[in-house]
Amino acid sequence: PPLLDVQRTFYTAAAVAGIHGAGLGNVLFCRPGTHVIEVACQQPHCHYFAHASMALDFQYWFVPLTPRHAHLLRFVEPPEEELLGEVACQ
């Protein structure tokens, strides 16, 4: 999509959820206070969006992939009760 459409979409989002990767870079267009939910591995290189979220005043949520090499799994089971309970309370 055109960049202006992407900017408008992310600017109006209350929350953005995604797998760790370049696609989450569009959170740069979000407003302060936006919830950013990232599913990622626990290695240090997977924390870039946490740092960006703090700098941009987002509400950051980290959903860890617990098994080693979880990025190679076909299906991932995030801790739904914990995640959904926390988001619902906000």
C-alpha positions in Angstrom: 0.0 0.0 0.0 1.1 3.6 -0.5 3.1 5.0 2.4 0.4 7.6 3.3 -2.2 4.8 3.7 0.2 2.9 6.0 0.8 6.1 8.0 -2.9 6.7 8.4 -3.7 3.1 9.4 -1.0 3.0 12.1 -1.7 6.5 13.4 -5.3 5.5 14.1 -4.5 2.1 15.6 -5.2 1.6 19.3 -3.0 -1.6 19.3 -0.6 -3.2 16.9 0.3 -6.9 17.3 2.9 -8.8 15.3 5.8 -11.2 15.1 9.2 -9.7 15.6 10.5 -8.3 12.3 10.6 -5.4 9.9 6.8 -5.2 9.6 6.6 -3.9 13.2 8.7 -0.9 12.0 5.4 0.8 11.0 4.8 1.4 14.7 6.8 4.6 14.1 3.6 6.1 12.7 1.6 5.3 15.9 0.5 7.8 18.5 1.9 7.8 22.0 0.0 5.3 24.2 -0.6 2.8 21.4 -0.3 -0.8 22.6 2.4 -2.7 20.8 2.2 -6.5 21.2 5.3 -8.3 20.0 5.7 -12.1 19.7 9.4 -12.7 19.7 12.3 -14.9 20.8 14.0 -14.2 24.1 17.4 -13.5 22.7 18.8 -10.0 23.2 18.6 -9.1 19.5 14.8 -9.4 19.7 14.3 -6.4 22.0 14.6 -3.6 19.5 10.8 -2.9 19.5 10.8 -2.8 23.3 13.4 0.0 23.3 11.6 1.9 20.5 8.3 1.5 22.3 9.8 3.1 25.5 11.3 5.9 23.5 8.0 6.6 21.7 5.8 6.3 24.8 3.9 3.1 23.6 2.4 0.5 25.9 4.7 -2.5 25.1 3.7 -6.1 25.6 6.2 -8.9 25.0 4.9 -12.4 24.3 7.9 -14.7 24.5 8.5 -17.7 22.3 9.7 -20.0 25.0 11.3 -23.1 23.4 14.7 -22.7 21.9 14.5 -22.2 18.1 10.8 -21.4 18.5 11.0 -19.4 15.3 11.3 -22.7 13.4 8.0 -24.0 14.8 4.9 -24.0 12.6 2.5 -23.1 15.4 3.2 -21.1 18.6 1.0 -21.1 21.6 1.3 -17.7 23.4 0.1 -17.5 27.0 -3.4 -16.3 26.0 -4.9 -15.9 29.5 -2.0 -13.8 30.7 -1.9 -11.7 27.6 -5.6 -11.2 27.1 -6.2 -10.6 30.8 -3.6 -7.8 30.9 -4.9 -6.1 27.7 -8.5 -6.3 28.9 -7.5 -4.6 32.2 -6.0 -1.6 30.4 
